[in-house]
């Protein structure tokens, strides 16, 4: 038994997460739960029924139907049996990182700049050949013993995204909105990418900011400049690799982002007061 991303829990249910693709099995009717997805998502009902209540209306989603759920959208969700069939569903979550990657691949296929965004709220989608084909190809993985590969699930996410873009061109400015609400956490990004040779302009771009905004936001989280923060991070990682892992300078300096061992050794001694070779003595 597992607990799903929406915070649901209850008897007789299974949820499997395959690289941001969730398979849900509900063997008994369950009480409603408040659902808030931080990311955009598609929710397809393979069997049973899902009821979405936003306080003003209820949207019934049944076998073979699919809905689009906006990010940061509050709804009460009920999953239950319908016509004698238990609820089974597939939930595709489009993370910010995934959408940024896909946006980069669509450089030559932009929609007009004046294309409006979709209104907020859950959207019940038409039964298009693309969606039908997508989810039909995913049903074998309802078998818990058949685990798909992550790269195959990534392709399914791409297919789901393209299906949305073909349904309504307004999905493009909605999903690919990287303005203020889409800012990526700066430290999260730097902790994952400190070893790469990125300019400040590139880091600002990847975290959803102008260069000026990036510098202003960085001052709120560190007394160091971004350049000095990166050097310190690289040195800390290198120190751990050599001290705890017994790694040599020649094996570490490029791995953490330094261009040559001389620069690395100079920065290391300035930071720690000893040459890096002293850790291996």
C-alpha positions as CSV (number, residue, x, y, z in Angstrom):
1,X,0.0,0.0,0.0
2,X,1.2,3.5,-0.8
3,X,0.3,7.1,-0.2
4,X,-0.2,9.2,-3.3
5,X,1.0,12.7,-4.1
6,X,-2.4,14.2,-3.4
7,X,-2.2,13.1,0.2
8,X,-4.9,10.5,0.0
9,X,-5.0,7.5,2.3
10,X,-7.4,4.7,2.9
11,X,-8.0,1.0,2.9
12,X,-7.7,-1.2,-0.2
13,X,-5.8,1.0,-2.6
14,X,-2.6,0.9,-4.5
15,X,-0.7,3.7,-6.1
16,X,2.4,3.3,-8.2
17,X,4.6,6.2,-9.4
18,X,6.6,5.6,-12.5
19,X,8.7,8.7,-13.2
20,X,5.8,11.2,-12.6
21,X,3.2,8.8,-14.1
22,X,0.9,7.6,-11.3
23,X,-1.3,4.4,-11.6
24,X,-4.1,4.3,-9.0
25,X,-6.2,1.3,-8.0
26,X,-9.2,1.8,-5.5
27,X,-10.8,-1.4,-4.5
28,X,-13.4,0.2,-2.2
29,X,-15.2,3.6,-2.4
30,X,-13.2,6.2,-0.4
31,X,-14.2,9.5,1.2
32,X,-13.3,12.6,-0.7
33,X,-10.0,14.3,-0.1
34,X,-8.7,17.8,-0.8
35,X,-6.3,17.7,-3.7
36,X,-3.8,20.3,-4.7
37,X,-1.3,19.5,-7.4
38,X,1.7,21.8,-7.6
39,X,2.1,20.8,-11.2
40,X,-0.2,20.6,-14.3
41,X,-1.6,17.2,-14.8
42,X,-3.8,14.9,-16.9
43,X,-6.0,12.4,-15.1
44,X,-7.5,9.5,-17.2
45,X,-10.1,7.2,-15.8
46,X,-9.6,3.6,-17.0
47,X,-12.6,2.3,-15.0
48,X,-14.9,3.4,-12.2
49,X,-15.6,7.1,-11.7
50,X,-13.8,10.2,-10.4
51,X,-15.8,13.2,-9.2
52,X,-14.1,16.6,-9.0
53,X,-15.8,19.2,-6.8
54,X,-14.6,22.8,-6.9
55,X,-17.3,24.1,-4.6
56,X,-19.4,25.5,-7.4
57,X,-19.9,22.4,-9.6
58,X,-19.1,18.7,-9.8
59,X,-17.3,17.2,-12.8
60,X,-18.0,13.5,-13.3
61,X,-15.2,11.7,-15.1
62,X,-15.9,8.1,-16.1
63,X,-14.4,5.2,-18.1
64,X,-12.4,6.4,-21.1
65,X,-12.6,10.1,-20.1
66,X,-9.7,12.5,-19.3
67,X,-9.4,15.8,-17.5
68,X,-6.7,18.5,-17.4
69,X,-6.0,19.8,-13.9
70,X,-4.2,23.2,-13.5
71,X,-1.3,23.7,-11.2
72,X,-2.1,25.0,-7.7
73,X,-5.8,24.3,-8.2
74,X,-7.8,23.3,-5.1
75,X,-10.5,20.7,-5.7
76,X,-12.2,17.9,-3.7
77,X,-11.6,14.6,-5.4
78,X,-13.7,11.4,-5.0
79,X,-12.7,8.1,-6.6
80,X,-15.3,5.4,-6.5
81,X,-16.8,2.3,-8.2
82,X,-19.2,2.8,-11.1
83,X,-21.4,0.2,-12.8
84,X,-19.7,-2.5,-10.8
85,X,-16.2,-1.5,-11.8
86,X,-13.5,-0.4,-9.3
87,X,-11.7,2.9,-9.9
88,X,-8.5,2.7,-11.9
89,X,-6.8,5.8,-13.3
90,X,-3.6,7.2,-14.7
91,X,-2.3,10.5,-13.6
92,X,0.4,12.3,-15.7
93,X,2.2,15.1,-13.9
94,X,4.0,17.7,-16.0
95,X,6.7,19.2,-13.7
96,X,8.3,22.6,-14.3
97,X,11.5,20.9,-15.3
98,X,9.9,18.7,-17.9
99,X,8.0,21.6,-19.4
100,X,11.1,23.7,-19.6
101,X,12.9,20.9,-21.5
102,X,9.9,20.5,-23.9
103,X,9.7,24.3,-24.4
104,X,13.4,24.2,-25.5
105,X,12.6,21.5,-28.1
106,X,9.7,23.6,-29.6
107,X,11.8,26.6,-30.6
108,X,10.5,26.5,-34.2
109,X,6.9,25.7,-33.4
110,X,5.8,28.8,-31.4
111,X,2.1,29.8,-31.2
112,X,1.4,33.5,-32.0
113,X,2.5,35.8,-29.1
114,X,-1.1,37.1,-28.7
115,X,-2.6,33.6,-28.1
116,X,-4.6,33.8,-24.8
117,X,-4.2,31.5,-21.9
118,X,-6.8,29.1,-20.8
119,X,-9.2,30.1,-18.0
120,X,-8.3,28.6,-14.7
121,X,-10.1,25.4,-13.7
122,X,-10.4,21.7,-14.5
123,X,-11.1,21.0,-18.2
124,X,-12.8,17.8,-19.4
125,X,-11.0,16.9,-22.6
126,X,-12.5,15.6,-25.8
127,X,-11.8,12.0,-26.7
128,X,-9.2,12.5,-29.4
129,X,-7.3,9.8,-31.2
130,X,-4.1,11.0,-29.6
131,X,-5.4,10.6,-26.1
132,X,-7.1,7.3,-26.8
133,X,-3.9,5.9,-28.3
134,X,-1.8,7.2,-25.5
135,X,-3.7,5.7,-22.7
136,X,-4.4,2.4,-24.5
137,X,-0.6,2.0,-24.8
138,X,-0.2,2.5,-21.1
139,X,-2.8,0.0,-19.8
140,X,-0.4,-3.0,-19.6
141,X,1.4,-1.2,-16.7
142,X,-1.7,-1.6,-14.5
143,X,-0.1,-4.9,-13.8
144,X,2.1,-4.1,-10.7
145,X,4.6,-6.8,-11.8
146,X,5.2,-5.1,-15.1
147,X,7.4,-2.1,-14.3
148,X,8.0,0.3,-17.2
149,X,11.4,2.0,-17.9
150,X,11.7,5.6,-16.9
151,X,12.7,6.7,-20.5
152,X,9.5,5.1,-21.8
153,X,7.4,6.9,-19.2
154,X,9.1,10.2,-20.3
155,X,8.0,9.5,-23.8
156,X,4.5,9.0,-22.6
157,X,4.6,12.4,-20.8
158,X,5.8,14.0,-24.1
159,X,3.0,12.3,-25.9
160,X,0.4,13.5,-23.4
161,X,1.8,17.1,-23.7
162,X,1.6,17.0,-27.5
163,X,-2.0,15.7,-27.3
164,X,-2.9,18.7,-25.2
165,X,-1.2,21.2,-27.6
166,X,-3.1,19.6,-30.5
167,X,-6.5,20.0,-28.7
168,X,-6.2,23.7,-28.1
169,X,-3.4,26.2,-29.0
170,X,-4.2,28.0,-25.7
171,X,-2.5,25.1,-23.8
172,X,0.9,26.4,-25.1
173,X,0.9,29.8,-23.4
174,X,-0.7,28.2,-20.3
175,X,1.8,25.4,-19.9
176,X,4.9,27.3,-21.0
177,X,4.4,30.2,-18.7
178,X,7.7,30.7,-16.9
179,X,7.0,34.1,-15.3
180,X,7.0,34.9,-11.6
181,X,4.9,32.0,-10.3
182,X,7.2,29.6,-12.1
183,X,10.5,30.7,-10.6
184,X,12.6,27.7,-9.8
185,X,14.2,27.5,-6.4
186,X,17.7,29.0,-6.9
187,X,19.5,26.9,-4.3
188,X,17.8,23.7,-5.6
189,X,19.0,24.5,-9.1
190,X,22.5,25.4,-8.0
191,X,22.9,22.3,-5.8
192,X,22.0,20.1,-8.8
193,X,24.1,22.0,-11.4
194,X,27.0,23.5,-9.5
195,X,29.6,21.5,-11.5
196,X,28.6,22.9,-14.9
197,X,30.1,25.9,-16.6
198,X,27.1,28.2,-16.7
199,X,27.1,32.0,-17.0
200,X,25.1,34.1,-14.6
201,X,22.8,34.9,-17.5
202,X,22.2,31.2,-18.2
203,X,21.5,30.4,-14.5
204,X,19.1,33.3,-14.3
205,X,17.3,32.0,-17.4
206,X,17.1,28.5,-16.2
207,X,15.6,29.6,-12.9
208,X,13.0,31.7,-14.6
209,X,14.4,35.1,-13.9
210,X,16.0,38.1,-15.6
211,X,19.6,38.6,-14.6
212,X,18.7,41.6,-12.4
213,X,15.9,39.7,-10.6
214,X,18.2,36.7,-10.2
215,X,20.9,38.8,-8.5
216,X,18.3,40.5,-6.3
217,X,16.7,37.2,-5.2
218,X,20.2,35.6,-4.6
219,X,21.0,38.4,-2.1
220,X,18.0,37.2,-0.1
221,X,19.4,33.7,0.4
222,X,23.1,34.2,0.7
223,X,25.7,36.8,1.8
224,X,28.0,35.5,-0.9
225,X,27.9,36.4,-4.6
226,X,26.6,33.6,-6.9
227,X,30.2,33.1,-8.2
228,X,31.7,32.7,-4.7
229,X,28.8,30.5,-3.6
230,X,29.5,28.2,-6.6
231,X,33.2,28.0,-5.7
232,X,32.5,27.2,-2.1
233,X,30.0,24.5,-3.1
234,X,32.5,22.9,-5.4
235,X,35.2,22.9,-2.8
236,X,32.8,21.4,-0.2
237,X,31.9,18.6,-2.5
238,X,35.5,18.0,-3.4
239,X,36.6,18.0,0.2
240,X,34.0,15.3,1.0
241,X,35.0,13.2,-2.0
242,X,38.7,13.3,-0.9
243,X,38.3,13.2,2.8
244,X,35.6,10.5,3.0
245,X,36.0,8.8,-0.3
246,X,39.8,8.8,-0.7
247,X,39.6,10.4,-4.1
248,X,42.7,12.1,-5.6
249,X,42.9,15.7,-6.8
250,X,43.3,14.7,-10.4
251,X,40.1,12.6,-10.2
252,X,38.0,15.3,-8.4
253,X,38.8,18.8,-9.7
254,X,37.0,18.6,-13.1
255,X,34.2,16.5,-11.6
256,X,33.1,19.4,-9.3
257,X,33.6,22.1,-12.0
258,X,37.1,23.4,-11.9
259,X,38.9,23.9,-15.2
260,X,42.4,22.8,-14.0
261,X,44.1,21.4,-10.9
262,X,46.1,24.5,-10.3
263,X,43.0,26.7,-9.9
264,X,41.4,24.1,-7.8
265,X,44.4,23.8,-5.5
266,X,44.7,27.5,-5.0
267,X,41.0,27.9,-4.2
268,X,41.1,24.9,-1.9
269,X,44.0,26.3,0.1
270,X,42.4,29.7,0.4
271,X,39.2,28.0,1.7
272,X,40.7,25.4,4.1
273,X,44.2,26.7,4.8
274,X,45.8,23.5,3.6
275,X,46.5,22.1,0.1
276,X,44.1,19.4,-1.0
277,X,46.9,16.8,-1.1
278,X,47.1,17.1,2.7
279,X,43.8,15.3,3.0
280,X,45.4,12.2,1.5
281,X,48.4,12.2,3.7
